[in-house]
């Protein structure tokens, strides 16, 4: 499943074309949002924590995807 898919349209107000996009994977979106929360407690210079956050974010995203299947 994709997050934020768009169709083509032309914005008359800004005079810009908005090209179609499939969007990003919903799993990646969930992981990004989870990691955003984890980074709020990040202390600069702790490079081991960054990898842990990245790995944990996808574990959380997978759990969210699984929860969606049961609804």
Protein Blocks (a to p, Z undefined) as FASTA:
>chain_A
ZZhiacddddfklopacdddebjafklmmmmmmmmmmmmmpcehilmlmmmmmmmmmmmm
mmmmmmmmmZZ
